[in-house]
Amino acid sequence: MLSGVEQFERIHNQNGSIGSRAEMEKFENQLPHHVKEELKKGKLRYADTIIYSIKHVGSKVVKMFEPQDDRQVGICSIAGGKLPKNQCLLVSGIQVFTGVSPNTGKPPTKDEILSTSTIGLVQSCLPLHNGEFTLKANQKIIVPETSCKLFFGQGFTGFPPGYYKLENPRLIQDEWQIEFTFELATTQGLLPNQLVFVGLRGTITTP
């Protein structure tokens, strides 16, 4: 006889879902036991989401999710660089935008970041465009050192602007440190008020 979780998994695998939800269903066996139980009870569900962070680009290395980060609307959607308990994210794609704060000459404040449009494409910041990025979570590498030129897309290919669709989606479990790091090719030509936005898009478990 199948257990409750096994029955839950069998039913969901026969739903014929599409998009990132269908991708998530393929990873259900990797979800933590406590998350599976909450899904089975109907206390959790799947939802589309984007986990994001905006940071000032002030050096060759920019860490987008850090332990000291606070959750703040418009700047960072998670606290401490970790997903909250019971929220697991299947990353289907990554989106990157850039922006330049109007206050030139010094790093922007939080209010200046919030009043800056970050919808520029990565090629508008050449030191970033010619650099690399990595993504780690669950103490594992999700994306190794990879060229930022992947985010060049302008929305003409059926995907949103600045979006890179992962050929190998990966699950980020709750309460594990997320490490998304940019390494710039150079700081020459880098504006003192340069900003970068990163969004991890996919399906998340949520109440």
N, C-alpha and C positions, 0 to 999 in steps of 0.2 A: 504494500500500500504506500502511495506517495505521501510524503509529509506535506504540511500546509504550505511551506515555502516552495517545495517542488511543484505542487499543484499550481501555485501562483505563477511560477516561472513558465510552466507549460502553457497556461492560458494566455499569458502575455506574449509568448513567442508565436502564437497562432493568430494574433490580431491583424497582421498585415499592415502595421504602421509604416509610415514613410518619414523621410528626413532624419533629423538628429534623434528623434524619439526612437525610430527603428534602430539607429545605431546604439542608443542607450540600452535597448532591450537585449542586444547581443552581449552587453557587458554586465547584465544583472548578476551573473554568477560571481563577479568580482566585487559586488557591493558588500560592505560590512554586514554581519549578521543582524545587528541592531537596526540597520536601515531596511533590510529586507523584511524584518518583522513589522516595522512601522508601515511599510508599503502594503503588506498583506492585510493589516488591520484597517487600512484606509486612512491612516493618520498622516501619511505622506503621499504625494503625487508627483508626476513629472511636469515640468514647466520649461518653456524657453527662457533663456536668460543671457546676460552678458556681464561677466565680472570684469571690472575696469579699474584703471589707475591712471592718473596724470602726474607726471613728474617733470621737474626742471632738469634740463640737460646741462649740467655744469661741469662735467668731466668726461673722460673717455669711457668710464663705466657707469651705467645707470641701472640701479636696481628698482624694479617697478613695484614689487611687493616686499615689504620689510616688517620685522617684528614690532617696530616702533610706530607703524602706521595706524592712524585712527580711521574709523569709518566716517566719511564726511560726504554728503551728497554733492555730486559734481566733481569730486576729486578722487575718492577711493571708495569702492563699494563694499569692501571687507575690512575688518580690523585685524591687526597683527599678522597680515599676510596669510591668513588661514580661513578656510570655509567653516562656518558655524557647525555645531553638532547636528547630525542628521542631514546635512546638505552635501551631497556628492555631485560633482559636475563632470559630465562627459564633454571634453573639449573637442568640438567638431571643426572649429576654425579660429583664426586669430586676426584681429583687425587693428591696424596701426594708423594713427593720424598725427599730424604735427600742428603746432601753432606758435605764434610769437606774441608775447605780452607787449602791450604798448609802452610799458615803462622801461625804457632802454637804460643800460648802464649798470644794472644791478639785478640780482635774482628776484623774481616776482614773489609777492606775498600771496597768501591763499585767496584773498579777495581779488587780486589781479588775475590769478589763474582762473577763478570762476567767471571773470568778466572777459575772458579771452576765448575767441573761437578756435577750437582745435579740430578743424575739418580739412586741413591741408594734407596732401599726400606726402609720403616719405621722401620722395625725390626733391621736395622743396627744402630739405635739410641735407645737403650732400654728405657731410661727415657721418650722419646717421644712415643715409641711403647706402653708402659704401661700407658700412660696418656689418656686424653680425649680431645674432641674438641666440639665446638658449632658453629653454623652459624645462624646469625640474619640479617634481612634486612627488609625494609619497617616498622620498629619498631615492627616486629613480629619474633618469633622464627621459623626458618626453620628446623634446626636440633638441638634438645636439647643435653644435656651432653651425649656424646656417645664415646665408646672406640675407640682409634686409631688403634686397631687391625683390624678394618674393611679394612684398607689399606694394609693388609698383602699380597694381591694377587700378584702373579708373572706372570700373563698373561696366565695362563694355562686354564682359564675358559671361554675364548671367549672375555674377557674384557682386556684392556691394563694393564700393570703392575701398581701397586699402586692405582688402580681405584676402587671407590665404586659407584655403580649405585644406585641412589635414587629410592626407591619404590614409593615415593611420591614427584615427581618433584615440584618445587616451582618457582614462578615468582619473579624476583627482578626488581623493577621499577626504572626508570631513576631518577637520582639526589637524591637518598636516601642512607644514610650511610650503608655500608656493614660491618658487624662485624664477622670476622672469628677468633676464639681464640683457641689456644692450651693451655691446662693446664697439665704440666708434672707431673708424679707421684713423681719424685724426681730429684734433680740436681746431685746426686751422680753418678759419671761416665760420666757426661756430658763434652764433649770436649769444650775448650774455643773458638774454631773456627767452631762450628757446625752450619750448615745451614739447612733450611727446605723450600721446595717449595710447594705451594698450587695452584691448578688450578681448577676453577669452569667451567665445560664444559657443553655446551648445545647450544641452538639456541638463536640468538640475533636479534633485529631489527636494521637495519643499512642502511645508504644512499646507 
